[in-house]
Amino acid sequence: MTAMPELPDPPGPPLPAWRVLDMSQAISGPYAARMLADLGADVVRVDGPRTDVTEYFGVVRDGRAGMFAQMNAGKRSVAVDLSVAGATRLIIDLARQADVLIENFRPGVMDRLGLGYRQLSAVNPALIMLSVSGFGPDGPDAQRRALAPVIHAESGLLARQAELDERDPVDLPLALADTLTALHATIALLAALHQRAVTGQGQHIDLSMLAAVATSDDHAHAILDGTGEAYSSRGTIWQAPGGPLLIAAPPKHAWAMLSRRGLIADPSPPGSDLPTRIRLRQQAIQDWMNGFADRPGLLAALESAGVAWAEVRDSQAVFSGGRHSVPVPGSERRVTGLPYAFSAAQPSVRGPAPRRGEHNAEALADWLGMDETAIAALVQAGVLLTG
């Protein structure tokens, strides 16, 4: 009988099981740690007695709210009261075993706790520590409370949006500053881990949310060059058969694309001033769109003209049918997945977001070799929290 060929093992995650100690809160730090967890890292989250702000957003399942689950799925939790004597020693012991430590306390807090980079690198020179703050580690704004809306306003995004829309400023409908910071944090950590593989040395990374947003601003060139460029990549919403439709260009460029293909004639009389030409040409675009009997005909015309268009979908449609999300093992919940399709690796969510202190015994046994007696002593002393 011919032996059946052995099937290849399914691909695993792309990263080694680096140990990541996540001491961060909210989104910027936790999301970076969540990405590392999906990519293969062993992430232990340090939960304190206070409730994380993300616990206030979303439906509670598996004992955790939706936003918290999205930022912390696949991690383990050790609950530590940093105000209790002995807690600092426990964190130092964990940091000694860690490859990465992520924190987003206000600048100076970790030093006051005896957990600054100088103290931790003394016991673990290979440690890579990431400190996320709103405005950087020093300066007049260093101690300000910096949630995402604060950075949206301070970065110039809200003023620019208001100017372009000719209305009062309003905040963005997502925590863009947090997620951009998390992405830059992950890149910085992976770069530092790569460097450590060569040098054997860890390092400290400071990352401000304001800097993360500023460096991600694709229109920064206009400000830096002093050109006053009018952010020409912005899309425009038009009314169309079947509902609103976006053209991925401002009206001026939409006019140029449509008119040069002979789809629209210039309605402005010779010698018209600029405001009149703008008004009449925009109306011509709108009338041209409304002149189609149905949406497919309009979309075919836009495609033939080489115009990029988009349906103005709601978020329900974007995530319908499980798209852009992954199931959480052992849970009825789904969370957003990583957007990377590796040909030889497979990121995954290992499990639900942990309950506070759920893995006290398991994680401390894995990382520190602690037995039940030692863990019970930490609980008795108030260092470890149990729920």
ROTIPA-759717 format. One record per residue (C-alpha): x, y, z. Coordinates in steps of 0.1 Angstrom, whole numbers, plus 5000, padded with zeros to 4 digits. Example, Ala and Ser with C-alpha at 12.3 -4.5 7.8 and 13.67 -1.06 7.14 Angstrom:
BEGIN
512349555078513749895071
END
This chain:
BEGIN
500050005000501450334990502050565020500150895020502451195016502751395048500951725047502952035054502452195087500252505085502252825086502752985119503053355128505953545113507553665146509353475173507553445206509253755219508053845254506254185255505254345287502354575280502054845307500055085285496455195286493755305261494655255224498155375213500255135233497754845236497054835199500754815191501054525216497954365201499554365166502654215180500553945197498753855165502153835147503453585173504753765204503853645239502153965253501453995290499354295299499854455333496354555345496054795375493154855398491755135377489455075347490955125313489055395294488355155265486154955289483555225285483055165248481054875233479054575242480454355271481153995261483553755278483654015306485254285284483854575264484154585226486854845223488954685250488654345233489754495200492854635215493754345238492654025222495153745224497053885254497453745290496753965320498653995353496954245376499354445397498754735421501754955415501155155447501754855469505254775483506754485463504954575431508054745417510154445424507654215405507654445374511454455375511554075376509154065346511154325327514254115333512653845312511054065286512254155251509954465249508154685274505554935263504255215285502255535280502255685314502856065315506556145313508356085346505855845361507855535353511055695368509155785400507955425403511555305400510755155366512455395342514655285314517855345334516655115362515254845339518154835314520454785344518854445350518154375313520554545289518754375260515354535269513654755243511455005261508855215243507455525260504455685243503456035253501256305238503856575233507256415240509156355272509956725280508857075272505957285283503257045271504856725284502556675313499256755295496656485293496656375256493856175243493356135206490956435202493656665218496156555192493656595163493256955173496857035181498156875149496257115126493956845112490756995126491557345115492457235080489257025077487157325089488857565065488257325035484657265045483957635054482457545088483357525125485957265136484656925147486556625158487256315137484956005140487855775149490855785172493255845143496055985165496055675186496055425157498755615138500855625169500355245174501555175138504655395142505255225176505154885160507554985133509955135158509854825180510454585151513454805139514954805174514554435177516254395143519154615155519354415188519854095168523054255155524354445185522854245214521854575230518354705238517355075237514755325248512355465222510355785228507355845206504956135208501456115194501756465180504956365161503356045148500456245133502656525120505056285102502056095087500556415072500856365034500256735029503056855052505056935021502757235014503357385048507057305048507457455013505257755020503257694988499757725003498757414982495057354986495256984995494256874960494056504967490856544987487756374973484456544967480956404974478356454946474656374944473956114919471355864907471055604935472655824962475856014971478955934952482556024958484956134931488556104943489456464933488456814941485956984917488657154898490356824889487156644883486256914858489556874840489156494837485656514824485956814801489156704784487356384773484456584759481956464784481156814797481157144778482257464796479057654805480857974816480558274792483858414778485458654801483758514832485558584865487058294884484258264910481658244882483657984863483957774894480257794902479057714867481557434862480657264894476957294885477757144851479356844868476356794890473856834861475856584841475656324869471956384874471356344837472055964838469055744840470655504864473855454885475455184864475455414834477155694854479755464868480555324834481055684821483355764851485355444844485755534807487055874818489555724841487955884872488355704906484955684923483555534955480355444971479755635004479255325025478455295061480555095085478054825088478454755050482254755053482354485080479354285068479853915062482853905084485054115061488054285076487554095109488653765124486853535149488253525185488853165196486553055224484253355219481353475199483153805193484953915162487754175162489454365134492254155118495654255105495554355069498654165059498353855037501653665042502453395017504453195042503053295076499753325093499053585120496153495144494253595175495053355202492053415224489753675240490853985257491853875292490053955323491954155349494453915366493153615347496653485340498453575372499453225380500053105344502053405332504153435363504953065362505953095326508053405328509353375364508953015374506753115404504852845422501452865438502952955472504853255459501853375439499553335469502053545490501853825464498053815465498153825503500454135502498054315478500654325450498554095428494954165422492453885416489654045395
END
